[in-house]
């Protein structure tokens, strides 16, 4: 019978999926259906998510669309009057 990595007097019921050690029921924490030991949970908690990056893609796309509309109207006025006149 396999014993817990952290408690040698207890039998192991699962394996931590990050560090692959056998853990007992006290040490086992399931996150999204995956077993983790307390040491790995502590490591996971230290890693903070990177700050969200500002996305400029929408602004650039809107400005590009505005430029295309502006060029379209310039082209229409050019066809109507023969010159670039708004």
C-alpha positions as CSV (number, residue, x, y, z in Angstrom):
1,X,0.0,0.0,0.0
2,X,1.3,3.5,-0.9
3,X,1.5,6.1,1.8
4,X,1.1,9.9,1.6
5,X,4.2,11.9,0.8
6,X,3.4,14.4,3.5
7,X,1.9,12.0,6.1
8,X,3.7,8.6,6.1
9,X,1.2,7.2,8.6
10,X,-1.8,7.6,6.2
11,X,-2.6,5.7,3.1
12,X,-2.5,7.6,-0.2
13,X,-5.8,8.1,-2.1
14,X,-4.5,10.0,-5.1
15,X,-1.7,11.6,-7.0
16,X,-1.0,15.3,-7.4
17,X,-1.1,16.0,-11.1
18,X,1.6,18.7,-10.9
19,X,4.4,17.1,-8.9
20,X,3.2,13.5,-9.1
21,X,3.5,12.6,-5.4
22,X,1.0,10.3,-3.7
23,X,-1.3,12.2,-1.3
24,X,-3.9,11.4,1.4
25,X,-7.4,12.6,1.7
26,X,-6.3,15.5,4.0
27,X,-3.7,16.7,1.5
28,X,-5.8,16.3,-1.6
29,X,-7.6,19.3,-3.0
30,X,-9.5,19.0,-6.3
31,X,-9.5,22.0,-8.6
32,X,-11.6,21.5,-11.8
33,X,-11.6,17.8,-11.1
34,X,-7.7,17.6,-10.9
35,X,-5.9,16.5,-7.7
36,X,-3.4,19.0,-6.3
37,X,-1.3,18.8,-3.1
38,X,-1.0,21.7,-0.7
39,X,2.5,22.6,-1.8
40,X,1.5,22.8,-5.5
41,X,-1.6,24.9,-4.5
42,X,0.7,27.3,-2.7
43,X,2.9,27.6,-5.7
44,X,-0.1,28.1,-8.0
45,X,-1.4,30.9,-5.7
46,X,1.9,32.8,-5.8
47,X,1.7,33.2,-9.6
48,X,-0.4,36.2,-10.3
49,X,-2.1,36.6,-13.6
50,X,-0.3,39.0,-15.9
51,X,-2.0,42.4,-16.1
52,X,-4.4,42.6,-19.1
53,X,-2.9,44.2,-22.1
54,X,-4.6,47.1,-23.7
55,X,-6.0,46.1,-27.0
56,X,-5.6,48.8,-29.6
57,X,-6.9,46.6,-32.4
58,X,-10.4,48.0,-32.2
59,X,-9.2,51.6,-32.3
60,X,-6.9,50.9,-35.2
61,X,-9.7,49.1,-37.1
62,X,-12.2,52.0,-36.4
63,X,-9.7,54.6,-37.7
64,X,-8.9,52.5,-40.8
65,X,-12.6,52.2,-41.5
66,X,-13.1,55.9,-41.0
67,X,-10.2,56.5,-43.4
68,X,-11.7,54.3,-46.1
69,X,-15.1,56.0,-45.8
70,X,-13.3,59.4,-46.1
71,X,-11.5,58.2,-49.2
72,X,-14.8,56.9,-50.7
73,X,-16.4,60.2,-50.3
74,X,-13.4,62.0,-51.8
75,X,-13.7,59.7,-54.7
76,X,-17.4,60.4,-55.1
77,X,-16.8,64.2,-55.0
78,X,-14.0,63.8,-57.5
79,X,-16.2,62.0,-59.9
80,X,-19.0,64.6,-59.5
81,X,-16.9,67.7,-59.8
82,X,-13.7,66.5,-61.4
83,X,-11.5,67.7,-58.5
84,X,-10.9,66.8,-54.9
85,X,-13.4,69.2,-53.4
86,X,-15.5,68.4,-50.4
